[in-house]
């Protein structure tokens, strides 16, 4: 290596030697030195290792052409490649190849700065390809420094041809990867070889058959070659690929589709030549004839030849998507099934439908094969009708996703697997949603077990009564007229009257909800009379009218088939009747809003317009249901296209849009043809790059997205600890705000299905899209599966602070149009509550409409305060530190481990020095400006100064503790509090960079402590490691509670001056408030469990701001606007984004396709796409909402019927009857009186108005004549009055039945001695807080009491035999407002103080708290609004 020169002469000699050696350096090194050495301190040197990327390091390498090149690293990772295109480059390259090291560089070309070139590296390197070759340093100066690198090694792969015969494939790894796709395993190799062989065989077979001639043979060979080559190197990305990057599934699409088409061509040709089926004429079309098969073959042939064009446009989906789409379409349009959520669910749903159809087919075939007598229906056909309706009802109530059902079966059959999964997931907070879903599915199955039997029996009886044959001439038209009238009123007139803009003419809804005029919603939405009417009409429509229509059509068609056996094939006719009946009944049960129009068109078309084409009403109805679904799709597509390209509201997002707008006008006919084809195959019609040019995309299922993309929240449970402490992941607003959309999803899961049934969202169907908009929440709700009493949906939440385009569209859907008074170019005004001409015209040219302006949903109101403004001055920080100290003292005194800490020897030893006179902790963290107990004399924190400020608070907290503790100033308790308070403040100062007095470090430290980052750096605080609960249970909650108290200080500064008020406030906050960091999993768990209030300190760090916010959440009912969006608009825009970003690779963040377009909500819809196509902050998993979980609908219809509920109802009815008969025979009372405790003394139920309130029961006036004084106790305090008089006297109604006293039975007619004390009302008793302020029996079943509740006046736990529990699900008049917490709030005597005082239960003078109303095990998880 040598040493640096020690004298001037040695330095000059070294410089000369360096200059002479530089003459032999390669030209690239001199060039690099001339460029880099002009900078100060720059040193150019040859790299000694391959990883040397320091400034001035020169590397040599050969490029892909074998040319020698060099690269010199510059400052900050930059560098210079050898740009010397030497005049004699060919000579230099030739010399390099001939092992000659001559250089064309001369010493005169080197600047003087090159003399400082440092060549003291031990062994320079030469990069040759991927190899590094060391060059010895001992080279004569007359030779060049670099040796000639040998020729680059050629990489090759051995390819096995025959046993013992190999051939070399001369390709590098990257070159080979660019040529061929990499297979991931043996299965892919076998599949690729098999498919390529099958493509070749089928292509050869079709060529041999002579299906192609002339130029079409060449075209067909090109198709074969493209299909085989796609197995070697697939098109990435493909036009039908739904994802970025390599999609291995798309590689098999072309060969699979080619094989299917070739087999179809061969099969159709064989069927046309053989004609195995006799021709059938259906609706004027001849099916299964030779011309029919040959025509279908020619269509398949032309489609196969168009494969290159088809795959270029992406008209065929990838294989798994196509399979799911086909199975879903067959199940929905053939058997009346619901939408599928995955290929597995599609297979399961179709298999379930096929199994049901196969079971029914045998009964139907057996019924129509035997002749029917006149005016008689065979028993087998009645059995078929009963099974058909029952199975249709059961299948309509089941979801297509068997996951929950399988989970329920597994928990019953394999409980050990369930326990094992629970043990593995025990580390995380339990999610109540799976158990809730299993309970709901269990309820549905129990209900179906009873209802299916009842439906089958009733249907059998009705079918066997021959009513459909006897009244065949008139019954059909009566049913059609009734179905049309009810459907028109329920699904057209009522929704239009409830819309925000009825018929786009009126400015206000005609039928308004109760919350419409409220500025701020205070409670849940009230059920209005028209909502009850709508739900009742839908129930009648689903379960009475349409089953009668289908049964009438089945009976008439079966009678026709039996009467004319030559006209129809019995086997085919039985199949059609089974499939059509199953489909029509399931469709009527699942989606009644679309049925009345289908029925009306069927009657009009086949009874009045073309009666000669009718093939029986059942088959006509089946065919019209298919046709109407496609016509609805076509109507939605045409509305979307016309709205999007309307010239008076077009928004050009780019120059291409301005060019495409006039270009699309001459192609309107082609656009209409595309709309027809897309409606036929249920494919989206998407605008090309967001312009006015529309092209058809590939077919998709109703779910639309092939991937199951769900948002994964970033919190402390899924990030490393070092990442949490240093970089604070997930601190952006979007990640933190996503939890509110997750809670919104849970709220919708609880109420969505019931709200849809009540008509609060208007008409709905599978695939519909809605936008929920409030002050800060904007979410798109996509309905996927719509069943009978269930809805599967997906919610996509948008950013709180969206882009400019999003804000403009949010304004468009939230602004009112009532103020618009324009008519063309003038403003004549408008009639009251009627829209102006311009407003009415503009609303008709929108792809969305407001269906509800006041939709009430439970959520969280969010308020954020800037923490900097609250802690700007030192006085405010001093208040925070003071509350911090007091909170630590509170948690120390409340800790159950306080005795253990006081007796701990290590802690006592560490804290003993603080009692010494003159001791003070003089840490630089503490100062007079923020510490109230700062000792200015000792310049620190001392125990006397601490006691002077906080001793009173310590003594009060110790007095509230159950066990006595020493409270002197030098007691262990005070010493421990002092040590912990010093530790907590020192931790805050350490995190805040203690020497800094500015606000930013203080907020940084406060946030660090708030999230639990306590760093104990002082040796004086290491005693806290004796028990980590001192940090976790005392200091950490102390800093969080201090923040809440500091916030309350602004509203009432003097509120917490008294120790009692402060203590009660901390206790109340600890009970009802969750204070946590937003990255803590407990934060998410608290929100999803509907905690009333939450508080957090948020650090928002993004490109524009770095600020701290105090986030306060309060659970309340929020008001949303419900906007229904044209579903074809959503599907088309989603498909356009996928094509533009994935296939066309447009990465422009300001592309024209996402600019705002108010008429179509283009930006909001495109923003809701799956990432990375869109940027939603939350995408929910597919969530199923059941009607049984809606409390209002449950109260309206009653709960699910089960065997247990029926048994309890029968038992309760029998006991009431028995009790009433006994009471009537003994005292002449009635059943109601006996049920309420009447019969004693022959007095019945007395009216409240005719009885003055009794005096307040006291020990002086409760005993008869005063000779029997009652023992005093805390339960005899003053009680609030229910009558509002303020004297605290309960009405005499509550005296029945009297409490059990020693003596005769209450049922005995003998009167008791003296009056008996009445009992204050509790849950299940008389309450004055009804919906209208009237008296109501809250929580009772009529007059029978709630389930599991003791009789009125009886001691707690002594339920009489006559009080049998009653299931809540059997009575619609349920008042669930009563709860123990509310009763305890209204009546302080029920807070348990009597129990603590030692008064025995049931004794006189004790008010036994009523038992909490117990729901049935099946109903309780659904009635509790808690996740």
Secondary structure by P-SEA (a helix, b strand, c coil): cccccccaaaaaaaaaaaaaaaccccaaaaaaaaacccccbbbbbcccccccccccbbbbbbccccccbbbbbccccccccccccccaaaaaaaaaaaccccccccccccccccccccccccbbbbbcccbbbbbbccccccccccccccccbbbbbbbbccccbbbbbcccaaaaaacbbbbccaaaaaaaaaaaaaaaaaaaaaaaacccccaaaaaaaaaaaaaaaaaacccccccccccccccccccaaaaaaaaaaaaaaaaaaaaaaacccccccccccccccaaaaaaaaaaaaaaaaaaaaaaaacccccaaaaaaaaaaaaaaaaccccccccaaaaaaaaaaaaaaaaaaaaaaaaaaacccccccccaaaaaaaaaaaaaaaaaaaccccaaaaaaaaaaaccaaaaaaaaaaaccccccaaaaaaaaaaaaaaaaaacaaaaaaaaaaaaaaccccccccccaaaaaaaaaaaaaaaaccaaaaaaccccccccccccccccccccccccccccccaaaaaaaaaaaaaaccaaaaaaaaaaaaaaaaaaaccccccaaaaaaaaaaaaaaaaaaaaccccccaaaaaaaaaacccccccccccaaaaaaaaaaaaaaaaaaaaaaaaaaaaacccccccccaaaaaaccccccaaaaaaaaaaaaaaacccccccccccbbbbbccccccccccbbbbbbbccccccccccccccccccccccaaaaaaaaaaaaaacaaaaaaaccccccccbbbbbbbcccbbbbbbbcccccccccbbbbbccccccaaaaaaaaaacccccccccccccccccccccccaaaaaaaaaccccccccbbbbbbbbbbbcccccccccaaaaaaaaaaaaaaaaaaaaaccaaaaaaacaaaaaaacccccccccccccccccccccccccccccccaaaaaaccaaaaaaaaaacccccccccccaaaaaaaaaaaaaaaaaaaaacccccccaaaaaaaaaaaacccccccccccccccccccccccaaaaaaaaaaaaaaccccccccccaaaaaaaaaaaaacccccccccaaaaaaaaacccbbbbbbbbbccccccccbbbbbbbbbbbbbbbccaaaaaaaaaaaaaaccccccccccccccccccccaaaaaaaacccccbbbcccccbbbbbccccaaaaaaccccccaaaaaaaaaaaaaaaaaaaaaaacccccaaaaaacccccccccccccccccccccccccccccccccccccccccbbbbcccccccccccccccccccccccccccccccccbbbbbccccccccccccccccccccccccccccccccccccccccccccccccccccccccccccaaaaaaaccccccccccccccccccccccccccccccccccccccccc
